[in-house]
Amino acid sequence: MTASSDLVRIESLLNEQLSPLVPAIDQEGLYPESLLRHLGHAGYFSVQNRPQPETETAFLRLIEETAKHCVSTAFLVWCHLTFIRYLLASQNDRLRRRLLPALEQGESLGGTGLSNAMKFLSEMEPLRLKAVRTRGGYRVFGTLPFVSNLGPDHWFGFMAETGDCLPIVAAVPCRVDGLTLEERRFFIALNGTATYCCHFRGVFVPEEWVLADPADPFIRKIRPGFVLSQSGMAIGLTYAAVRLMRRFSNKQGNVNSYLPFQPEHAERRITHLRARIYGLAAALDRPNEVSFQEILRVRLEAAELALETAQAALLHAGGSGFIRGSEVERRVREAFFIAVVTPAVKQLRKELTRSFA
Ligand SMILES: Cc1cc2nc3c(=O)[nH]c(=O)nc-3n(C[C@H](O)[C@H](O)[C@H](O)COP(=O)(O)OP(=O)(O)OC[C@H]3O[C@@H](n4cnc5c(N)ncnc54)[C@H](O)[C@@H]3O)c2cc1C
């Protein structure tokens, strides 16, 4: 299948199956689980026997196209693909062989509880989970306040400190003794993301579920793709906000032409930025040629452009965008999520400052 026919296929799938659900996802917190499973059945999560550059760009594209409709669903796709990324990066062949086929097919779904780890690595907070060595594995204690894309047959990844030894990264199924999931539904957006506070009360994590021990080489491997692929949400949202601005361009005697931020400005910037992001994604299999600073920079620029464009869409829409339930106000709330999800804009700025210090 060519890239353009594949794009037509995903566009029509999302138009038919995601668009009608978006108001319920955003306003009622509907978790679009059946759509995620359908994407898997349709082959969109496939990684085996595909070269990495092809997978990276296809995944970015899937996140971008999904975000053109709904950032909640795009984030869920990102969570799932990120969990797949962990399995691909792990040296634990047994766990990969056990979980990957079902994840590719959407029969099982995955999440990632690594925000805390990413902030720990930026010296922003301590690790919230502790793993105590025991026979055959670890007992894990502590709380992760937000992990999305969770459900009864789902798995997710986390990082835990181990006392005297270096931290580890492991995966757990949501249905495991000692793990309590407390649903979170008080957000200003993204309530349809099946987000839970995860309490670990002595969860037994056998050796077979350990993805990396020690965590460090694994984190170095997954971090560029983890951060870069989030940009797909910002690209998709920016294009959607440009489309909204255009919808209002002939309004009230072209009064919007007096606003400083016009759709063509955003479009020019996002087209250029998108090319840089896709270029980096296609090169992720050659780590020596890809600068992590450049990844942080494009992720930051994309988040800030999404915020600017969503705000401009509201200014162009005026009162009709200020109504609860309008696409314009949803886009503003979604843009703030892209700016605060780890690595948040503040963390990206800190990291970029540190790397040039
Ligand atoms: C809708 C949504 C979905 C998310 N999904 C994921 C996910 O799938 N995986 C993931 O790892 N992270 C997830 N996060 C977390 C996100 O990536 C950020 O880490 C989070 O928003 C905190 O950002 P902050 O650094 O600005 O912390 P702040 O809000 O400034 O909080 C400071 C500290 O307090 C902790 N904290 C905040 N609120 C609570 C609380 N209610 N109970 C206990 N501790 C708390 C935070 O973890 C942080 O360490 C999600 C967040 C949101 C809003």
The ligand as an SDF file (V2000), in Angstrom:
LIG
                    3D

 53 58  0  0  0  0  0  0  0  0999 V2000
   -5.2990   14.0780   31.4950 C   0  0  0  0  0  0  0  0  0  0  0  0
   -3.9350   13.6660   31.9440 C   0  0  0  0  0  0  0  0  0  0  0  0
   -3.4350   12.4400   31.5680 C   0  0  0  0  0  0  0  0  0  0  0  0
   -2.1730   12.0530   31.9890 C   0  0  0  0  0  0  0  0  0  0  0  0
   -1.7050   10.8240   31.6200 N   0  0  0  0  0  0  0  0  0  0  0  0
   -0.4990   10.4110   32.0540 C   0  0  0  0  0  0  0  0  0  0  0  0
    0.0010    9.1270   31.6980 C   0  0  0  0  0  0  0  0  0  0  0  0
   -0.6140    8.3700   30.9550 O   0  0  0  0  0  0  0  0  0  0  0  0
    1.1980    8.7700   32.2010 N   0  0  0  0  0  0  0  0  0  0  0  0
    1.9330    9.5710   33.0330 C   0  0  0  0  0  0  0  0  0  0  0  0
    3.0040    9.1530   33.4660 O   0  0  0  0  0  0  0  0  0  0  0  0
    1.5000   10.8020   33.3450 N   0  0  0  0  0  0  0  0  0  0  0  0
    0.3080   11.2280   32.8910 C   0  0  0  0  0  0  0  0  0  0  0  0
   -0.1260   12.4900   33.2150 N   0  0  0  0  0  0  0  0  0  0  0  0
    0.7340   13.3620   34.0300 C   0  0  0  0  0  0  0  0  0  0  0  0
    1.3610   14.4840   33.2270 C   0  0  0  0  0  0  0  0  0  0  0  0
    2.2520   13.9810   32.2670 O   0  0  0  0  0  0  0  0  0  0  0  0
    2.0830   15.4560   34.1780 C   0  0  0  0  0  0  0  0  0  0  0  0
    3.1230   14.7900   34.8040 O   0  0  0  0  0  0  0  0  0  0  0  0
    1.1300   15.9890   35.2350 C   0  0  0  0  0  0  0  0  0  0  0  0
    0.1620   16.7600   34.5690 O   0  0  0  0  0  0  0  0  0  0  0  0
    1.8290   16.7600   36.3640 C   0  0  0  0  0  0  0  0  0  0  0  0
    2.5100   17.7750   35.8160 O   0  0  0  0  0  0  0  0  0  0  0  0
    3.3540   18.8570   36.6520 P   0  0  0  0  0  0  0  0  0  0  0  0
    4.7720   18.4580   36.5960 O   0  0  0  0  0  0  0  0  0  0  0  0
    2.9600   20.1520   36.0650 O   0  0  0  0  0  0  0  0  0  0  0  0
    2.9390   18.6400   38.1320 O   0  0  0  0  0  0  0  0  0  0  0  0
    2.1370   19.5470   39.1430 P   0  0  0  0  0  0  0  0  0  0  0  0
    0.7030   19.5830   38.7800 O   0  0  0  0  0  0  0  0  0  0  0  0
    2.8630   20.8130   39.3490 O   0  0  0  0  0  0  0  0  0  0  0  0
    2.2850   18.6390   40.4190 O   0  0  0  0  0  0  0  0  0  0  0  0
    3.4800   18.5330   41.1670 C   0  0  0  0  0  0  0  0  0  0  0  0
    3.6230   17.1340   41.6480 C   0  0  0  0  0  0  0  0  0  0  0  0
    2.4760   16.6580   42.3530 O   0  0  0  0  0  0  0  0  0  0  0  0
    2.0370   15.4290   41.8080 C   0  0  0  0  0  0  0  0  0  0  0  0
    0.5820   15.4570   41.8000 N   0  0  0  0  0  0  0  0  0  0  0  0
   -0.1860   16.3210   41.1310 C   0  0  0  0  0  0  0  0  0  0  0  0
   -1.4850   16.0540   41.3740 N   0  0  0  0  0  0  0  0  0  0  0  0
   -1.5070   15.0000   42.2100 C   0  0  0  0  0  0  0  0  0  0  0  0
   -2.5240   14.2660   42.8150 C   0  0  0  0  0  0  0  0  0  0  0  0
   -3.8090   14.5780   42.6060 N   0  0  0  0  0  0  0  0  0  0  0  0
   -2.1840   13.2470   43.6180 N   0  0  0  0  0  0  0  0  0  0  0  0
   -0.8820   12.9430   43.8470 C   0  0  0  0  0  0  0  0  0  0  0  0
    0.1370   13.6230   43.3030 N   0  0  0  0  0  0  0  0  0  0  0  0
   -0.1840   14.6290   42.5040 C   0  0  0  0  0  0  0  0  0  0  0  0
    2.5700   15.3900   40.3890 C   0  0  0  0  0  0  0  0  0  0  0  0
    2.8650   14.0680   39.9750 O   0  0  0  0  0  0  0  0  0  0  0  0
    3.8410   16.1620   40.5020 C   0  0  0  0  0  0  0  0  0  0  0  0
    4.8340   15.3140   40.9230 O   0  0  0  0  0  0  0  0  0  0  0  0
   -1.3890   12.9120   32.8100 C   0  0  0  0  0  0  0  0  0  0  0  0
   -1.8970   14.1650   33.1670 C   0  0  0  0  0  0  0  0  0  0  0  0
   -3.1440   14.5520   32.7360 C   0  0  0  0  0  0  0  0  0  0  0  0
   -3.6430   15.9110   33.1260 C   0  0  0  0  0  0  0  0  0  0  0  0
  1  2  1  0
  2  3  1  0
  2 52  2  0
  3  4  2  0
  4  5  1  0
  4 50  1  0
  5  6  2  0
  6  7  1  0
  6 13  1  0
  7  8  2  0
  7  9  1  0
  9 10  1  0
 10 11  2  0
 10 12  1  0
 12 13  2  0
 13 14  1  0
 14 15  1  0
 14 50  1  0
 15 16  1  0
 16 17  1  0
 16 18  1  0
 18 19  1  0
 18 20  1  0
 20 21  1  0
 20 22  1  0
 22 23  1  0
 23 24  1  0
 24 25  2  0
 24 26  1  0
 24 27  1  0
 27 28  1  0
 28 29  2  0
 28 30  1  0
 28 31  1  0
 31 32  1  0
 32 33  1  0
 33 34  1  0
 33 48  1  0
 34 35  1  0
 35 36  1  0
 35 46  1  0
 36 37  1  0
 36 45  1  0
 37 38  2  0
 38 39  1  0
 39 40  1  0
 39 45  2  0
 40 41  1  0
 40 42  2  0
 42 43  1  0
 43 44  2  0
 44 45  1  0
 46 47  1  0
 46 48  1  0
 48 49  1  0
 50 51  2  0
 51 52  1  0
 52 53  1  0
M  END
$$$$
